[in-house]
Amino acid sequence: MPTYEYVCKDCGHHLSAEQRMSEARLTDCPACGKPGLERQLSAGAFALKGSGWYETDFKGSKGGSTKSEAASSAAPACPGGSCACH
């Protein structure tokens, strides 16, 4: 169920309310009692960023390779044992 943000244009009171999308918008402010509530635009709380479960487990499951697999296969070999891996 989505969470909507409201602010009262009369008294400035802010509130959040979980509502079904089919429900009518709230109008009466619980703080002042006036019908001045307006629904605000807010950003969604779910974002896929970084190299989390989506990047490593599901994104490359359709036959493609993930970024980490592509980077590891493109890494040049160590010439003559001059790195810390030997």
trRosetta pair geometry for C-beta under 8 A, 3 or more apart (Angstrom, degrees):
i j d omega theta_ij theta_ji phi_ij phi_ji
1 18 4.9 70 113 179 119 103
1 19 6.9 -180 173 77 107 16
1 20 6.0 -63 -135 -81 102 55
2 18 7.2 163 90 -145 36 62
2 19 6.7 -32 75 65 84 66
2 20 7.9 98 32 -137 86 18
2 21 6.3 68 16 -69 127 83
3 16 5.4 10 177 -180 109 110
3 17 7.1 159 -155 79 64 30
3 18 5.2 -38 -96 -89 73 69
3 45 7.9 29 44 -14 123 131
4 16 7.0 160 81 -155 40 60
4 17 5.5 -22 61 64 90 83
4 18 7.9 149 14 -100 73 20
4 19 5.7 -22 8 28 120 114
4 25 7.8 -122 142 -128 163 80
4 26 7.9 168 92 10 129 107
4 39 5.5 -41 179 -139 122 108
4 40 7.9 142 175 46 75 67
4 42 7.9 156 -150 22 43 124
5 14 7.1 -15 -171 -166 94 95
5 15 7.7 162 -154 88 52 39
5 16 5.6 -29 -99 -100 63 76
5 39 7.1 107 76 -162 54 61
5 40 4.4 -50 98 57 105 111
5 42 4.7 93 9 -38 132 139
6 14 7.2 156 87 -155 54 48
6 15 5.2 -13 61 64 100 84
6 16 7.5 170 18 -91 77 26
6 17 6.5 18 -4 5 120 112
6 26 5.8 -47 -83 67 161 122
6 37 4.7 1 -178 -168 127 109
6 38 6.7 150 -154 72 74 34
6 39 5.7 -45 -96 -98 76 50
6 40 6.6 177 -102 -1 20 90
7 12 6.8 -20 -175 -155 99 40
7 13 7.1 167 -153 83 54 44
7 14 5.2 -18 -101 -100 81 71
7 15 8.0 163 -83 21 39 63
7 37 7.3 148 76 -146 25 62
7 38 6.0 -26 64 60 75 86
7 40 5.7 59 -2 -49 104 122
8 11 4.9 6 103 48 134 79
8 12 6.2 -44 72 11 86 13
8 13 4.4 32 15 44 123 86
8 14 8.0 -124 9 -62 77 34
8 29 4.0 40 -101 -102 134 136
8 31 6.5 -125 -3 47 157 114
8 32 6.4 142 168 26 159 117
8 34 7.1 104 -164 68 120 99
8 36 4.8 71 -165 95 79 103
8 37 5.5 -41 -93 -86 68 60
8 38 7.7 137 -113 12 21 75
9 36 4.5 -126 49 177 81 107
9 37 7.8 -175 0 -92 79 11
9 38 5.7 57 -40 -10 106 119
10 29 6.6 -129 48 -5 112 154
10 32 5.7 -128 99 81 122 156
10 34 4.6 12 22 74 166 146
10 36 3.8 150 -12 13 102 169
11 29 6.3 144 32 154 115 162
11 31 5.6 -137 91 100 148 123
11 32 4.2 158 -25 -34 143 138
11 34 7.3 139 -16 32 103 119
11 36 7.4 129 8 71 74 139
13 29 5.6 117 52 -164 131 117
13 30 7.3 -139 136 58 153 73
13 31 3.9 170 -76 12 158 146
13 32 6.8 -171 -8 -8 131 95
15 30 6.8 73 -59 26 160 117
15 37 8.0 -44 44 -127 112 122
17 26 6.0 96 19 -24 166 141
19 23 4.5 -116 -177 61 106 137
19 26 7.7 -148 -63 -32 147 96
20 23 4.6 109 59 -18 82 101
25 37 7.5 -169 152 106 98 110
25 39 5.5 -97 -139 -37 124 123
26 37 5.1 -35 110 103 91 157
26 39 7.8 122 43 -69 81 89
27 35 4.7 1 151 -153 102 90
27 36 8.0 92 177 11 64 16
27 37 5.5 -174 -150 46 20 103
28 33 6.5 -13 -174 -160 102 41
28 34 7.2 179 -143 97 65 21
28 35 5.4 -41 -87 -95 64 64
28 37 6.7 -13 50 -4 12 118
29 32 4.9 17 94 45 131 83
29 33 6.4 -53 73 -3 82 14
29 34 5.5 10 27 56 116 67
29 35 7.6 -164 -4 -95 79 15
29 36 5.6 -12 -30 54 122 85
29 37 5.4 162 -71 -56 72 92
30 33 7.8 28 -148 -72 17 51
32 36 7.4 -3 71 34 126 121
44 47 7.2 136 93 -56 97 81
48 52 7.0 -134 -155 52 76 119
48 54 4.8 -21 -149 36 130 160
48 55 7.8 156 171 -41 108 84
49 52 7.4 61 75 -4 47 118
50 55 7.1 -113 114 -9 50 145
51 55 4.5 -105 -143 85 52 153
51 56 6.3 69 170 -44 83 99
51 67 7.3 -110 -108 61 112 121
51 68 6.8 86 -153 -47 139 117
52 55 5.9 102 49 16 46 101
52 56 7.2 -120 122 10 24 100
53 56 6.4 -73 -139 50 26 95
53 57 5.1 -17 -177 16 70 126
53 58 7.3 41 141 1 76 102
54 57 6.9 -61 -108 50 13 87
54 58 5.5 -50 -146 49 53 110
54 59 5.8 70 152 -42 71 102
55 59 5.4 -12 -131 8 33 140
55 66 6.3 98 161 -153 72 119
55 67 6.9 -36 -175 22 112 110
55 68 8.0 92 142 -12 108 106
56 59 7.6 48 -2 27 14 102
56 60 8.0 -31 -156 22 24 111
56 66 6.0 42 -118 -134 45 166
56 68 7.0 7 -105 18 90 135
57 61 7.2 3 150 -48 49 119
58 61 5.4 -47 -149 0 39 124
59 64 7.9 -63 135 80 72 117
59 66 6.2 94 79 -109 106 90
60 64 4.9 -113 -141 91 74 80
60 65 5.4 10 -153 -172 136 16
60 66 4.0 -103 -23 -57 145 73
60 69 7.0 129 -167 19 171 134
65 69 4.1 -117 -179 89 110 130
65 70 5.2 135 105 -54 121 84
65 73 7.7 -21 167 8 164 138
66 69 4.9 97 53 8 75 102
66 70 7.1 -141 95 -4 39 89
67 70 5.7 -58 -148 39 32 111
67 71 6.2 31 156 -19 67 108
68 71 5.8 -53 -143 37 31 111
68 72 6.3 27 159 -17 64 108
69 72 6.0 -58 -144 38 28 106
69 73 6.3 20 160 -12 64 110
70 73 6.2 -61 -145 40 27 105
70 74 6.2 17 159 -13 64 116
71 74 6.0 -65 -144 42 27 105
71 75 6.8 46 154 -46 62 96
72 75 5.8 -34 -153 1 34 118
76 79 7.9 -12 140 -34 114 92
78 81 6.4 67 131 -88 119 29
78 82 6.9 -171 179 44 94 64
78 83 4.7 -106 -133 20 121 122
78 85 5.9 -145 -57 54 156 121
78 86 6.7 -176 125 -33 153 111
79 82 6.5 -8 83 20 72 112
81 86 3.9 -65 -148 55 91 175
82 86 7.9 39 0 29 17 130
83 86 6.5 101 66 5 67 93
